[in-house]
Amino acid sequence: MRVAKPIELNTDDDRRLRILCKRKRVEARLQLRARIVLLAAGGTSDKDIAAKLDIDRRVAARWRARYLGTGIDGLVQDAKRPGRPRTARAAVNVQEVVRMTLEETPAGATHWSTRTLAAHLGTNATAVARIWRAHGLKPHRVESFKLSNDPQFIEKLEDIVGLYLDPPEHALVLCCDEKTQIQALDRTQPGLPLKRGRGKTMTHDYKRNGVTTLFAAMNMQTGEVLSMTEQLHRHQEWLRFLKMIDRHTPKTKQLHLVADNYATHKSPDVQAWLAKHPRFHMHFTPTSSSWLNMVERFFRDITDKQIRRGVFKSVPDLEVAINEYIAAHNSNPKPFIWTAKASDILAKVTRARTVLNKSTSN
């Protein structure tokens, strides 16, 4: 029967091992090794050490042998691992990586990847990725933007933001728009439901069953939404929507409608009807500035929560789902709070235009 070699500790080693066991900022693996050696020095067998510390017997035997061979230094320093040694790589010029990422593009591509840039510079992709992270560079990402060229941009911006930040008394501010071409999509095969460890599945292909248009007017103060769905989105449907708003709002309230510059909103028939209903006041957003209309935020929510992942075998099914979402929304409405001042938005747009003009001139 094999018997483990006994360990005899001198005073200094015993003190150092006990300090390693008790010190809080010592690595757990180093504390384990010290406890193994202390137990072995107390006459405990490797089998009993393994049972006491909940480890494999071979681990106890290994660190007993390591201490006998190299002392405490062998416990602190890990042995060299087998395998190919690390090769020295050429030093990476950080400034050159940043410069090429910002100012140049590879042949036949629009942007660098870590691998293509590393191959070009004769280094490794990990080093390039580390430099990109340190300098906040993400050449694989593109953010879209659009600056309005409306000659009345400032006046329209101040008008609409003024409505949001300081709504007029005895009046309703309604953010209005159409969400057009909502498709009733049915999947070609049934998907699998959500379960533990697996997300819901849905086929990538689909069958089109028609489209509908959602007309919505969101009360800026309360978050409630007036809506209707129509197959078309001509000025006739827009006029029908205005009449619905007229029926479903208190007659004593002035109505301030925020809308975009869609041609149907300004047709002669619509203008004639508005002239006969002076409590309606139209406020048009600047061109290319749909982000100023808060109903777009509602459209994003209904798309994400009800439409995008829905399965609709017909347009009526789609319209039922839309109306159910709006009814649930109106049962507990929450307004979107506008906080940006017109001056802050204008300053940001001015900075963006300055940068854009500078880049195009170069």
Protein Blocks (a to p, Z undefined) as FASTA:
>chain_A
ZZdddddddfklmmmmmmmmmpmkbcfklmmmmmmmmmmmnopafklmmmmnopafklmm
mmmmmmmmnommlmmpccddedjdddddddddfklmmmmmmmpccehiabdcfklmmmmn
opafklmmmmmmmnopafkbccdddddfbfklmmmmmmmmmmmmmccehiacddddddeh
iacdddfbdcddddehiacdddfbdcdebdcdddddddfknopacddddfbdcfklmmmm
mmmmmmmpcfkbccdddddfbfklmgfklmmmmmmmmkbccddddehilklpmklmmmmm
mmmmmmmmpccfbfklmmmmmmmmmmmmmmmccddddfbdfklmmmmmmmmmmmmmmmmm
ZZ
